[in-house]
């Protein structure tokens, strides 16, 4: 009897969980929205010495039809400090996102930088990677 009740409860839970699937609706793209075009979405530091200059720059261009406003830039850890442009990037103009990695920790690294904006792709993920050599 206990097995039957357990099977009934598991079946009921499975049915209710699958009934809760969300309908994913894609928002229509605005043909006049700003758009990123990055020179590269991955910066490879390669092999760098301990305490070397960790400043690198992601360069991009607004290939959309309206001003591009970057509202926030966040890194995946405190060892990476990104800096966003303070002014909107007008259509056809270029901009930069600076990233400074703390090179005081030897070993390999792979970190992400997430860019939030009003672009057609409102959340963009960039990556930095490399190896900090021991002394």
LUMLOLO-758030 format. One record per residue (C-alpha): x, y, z; residue in three letters; residue number from 1. Coordinates in steps of 0.05 Angstrom, whole numbers, plus 5000, padded with zeros to 4 digits. Last residue first. Example, Ala and Ser with C-alpha at 12.3 -4.5 7.8 and 13.67 -1.06 7.14 Angstrom:
2
x/y/z/code/pos
5273/4979/5143/SER/2 $
5246/4910/5156/ALA/1 $
***
This chain:
135
x/y/z/code/pos
6159/5691/4788/UNK/135 $
6097/5650/4773/UNK/134 $
6062/5661/4707/UNK/133 $
5993/5691/4699/UNK/132 $
5956/5652/4647/UNK/131 $
5901/5678/4601/UNK/130 $
5828/5692/4593/UNK/129 $
5779/5748/4582/UNK/128 $
5707/5738/4559/UNK/127 $
5648/5780/4535/UNK/126 $
5575/5768/4548/UNK/125 $
5522/5814/4517/UNK/124 $
5454/5829/4549/UNK/123 $
5408/5876/4511/UNK/122 $
5418/5843/4443/UNK/121 $
5379/5894/4403/UNK/120 $
5419/5946/4441/UNK/119 $
5391/5984/4502/UNK/118 $
5449/5960/4545/UNK/117 $
5475/5911/4596/UNK/116 $
5546/5884/4585/UNK/115 $
5569/5821/4621/UNK/114 $
5643/5810/4631/UNK/113 $
5665/5738/4638/UNK/112 $
5728/5708/4668/UNK/111 $
5777/5654/4648/UNK/110 $
5841/5649/4689/UNK/109 $
5903/5607/4691/UNK/108 $
5954/5611/4747/UNK/107 $
5990/5663/4789/UNK/106 $
5948/5715/4826/UNK/105 $
5975/5787/4826/UNK/104 $
5950/5799/4755/UNK/103 $
5886/5834/4777/UNK/102 $
5848/5841/4712/UNK/101 $
5829/5909/4686/UNK/100 $
5775/5914/4633/UNK/99 $
5760/5976/4592/UNK/98 $
5698/5979/4549/UNK/97 $
5709/6020/4487/UNK/96 $
5667/6059/4437/UNK/95 $
5660/6070/4363/UNK/94 $
5612/6114/4324/UNK/93 $
5566/6094/4266/UNK/92 $
5503/6107/4306/UNK/91 $
5518/6148/4369/UNK/90 $
5551/6118/4430/UNK/89 $
5517/6145/4492/UNK/88 $
5564/6176/4544/UNK/87 $
5596/6146/4606/UNK/86 $
5631/6089/4570/UNK/85 $
5636/6027/4614/UNK/84 $
5693/6007/4660/UNK/83 $
5705/5934/4679/UNK/82 $
5742/5910/4741/UNK/81 $
5763/5837/4743/UNK/80 $
5790/5806/4807/UNK/79 $
5722/5818/4840/UNK/78 $
5690/5762/4801/UNK/77 $
5643/5748/4742/UNK/76 $
5647/5820/4718/UNK/75 $
5591/5870/4710/UNK/74 $
5579/5926/4660/UNK/73 $
5518/5971/4667/UNK/72 $
5472/6018/4629/UNK/71 $
5508/6019/4563/UNK/70 $
5470/6068/4519/UNK/69 $
5473/6059/4444/UNK/68 $
5444/6118/4404/UNK/67 $
5398/6099/4346/UNK/66 $
5405/6066/4278/UNK/65 $
5448/6006/4294/UNK/64 $
5521/5991/4276/UNK/63 $
5547/6019/4342/UNK/62 $
5620/6001/4340/UNK/61 $
5661/5961/4389/UNK/60 $
5729/5958/4422/UNK/59 $
5741/5913/4483/UNK/58 $
5801/5942/4520/UNK/57 $
5856/5911/4563/UNK/56 $
5888/5932/4629/UNK/55 $
5923/5876/4668/UNK/54 $
5992/5910/4670/UNK/53 $
6039/5857/4698/UNK/52 $
6037/5836/4771/UNK/51 $
6060/5765/4756/UNK/50 $
6083/5757/4684/UNK/49 $
6036/5746/4626/UNK/48 $
6022/5684/4584/UNK/47 $
5966/5697/4535/UNK/46 $
5922/5756/4553/UNK/45 $
5867/5728/4508/UNK/44 $
5811/5778/4498/UNK/43 $
5747/5746/4474/UNK/42 $
5688/5783/4442/UNK/41 $
5732/5813/4387/UNK/40 $
5724/5874/4343/UNK/39 $
5655/5880/4373/UNK/38 $
5594/5901/4331/UNK/37 $
5540/5923/4379/UNK/36 $
5470/5944/4356/UNK/35 $
5425/6004/4368/UNK/34 $
5351/5994/4355/UNK/33 $
5318/6022/4292/UNK/32 $
5296/5954/4264/UNK/31 $
5264/5937/4332/UNK/30 $
5265/5862/4340/UNK/29 $
5200/5830/4362/UNK/28 $
5201/5800/4432/UNK/27 $
5209/5725/4434/UNK/26 $
5156/5689/4472/UNK/25 $
5175/5631/4517/UNK/24 $
5114/5595/4545/UNK/23 $
5133/5570/4613/UNK/22 $
5127/5497/4632/UNK/21 $
5083/5488/4694/UNK/20 $
5045/5427/4668/UNK/19 $
5110/5388/4669/UNK/18 $
5116/5400/4743/UNK/17 $
5043/5382/4757/UNK/16 $
5049/5315/4721/UNK/15 $
5114/5296/4754/UNK/14 $
5086/5314/4823/UNK/13 $
5024/5272/4810/UNK/12 $
5065/5213/4787/UNK/11 $
5110/5218/4848/UNK/10 $
5049/5222/4894/UNK/9 $
5016/5161/4861/UNK/8 $
5081/5121/4863/UNK/7 $
5088/5136/4938/UNK/6 $
5016/5117/4951/UNK/5 $
5024/5051/4913/UNK/4 $
5089/5035/4949/UNK/3 $
5056/5047/5017/UNK/2 $
5000/5000/5000/UNK/1 $
***
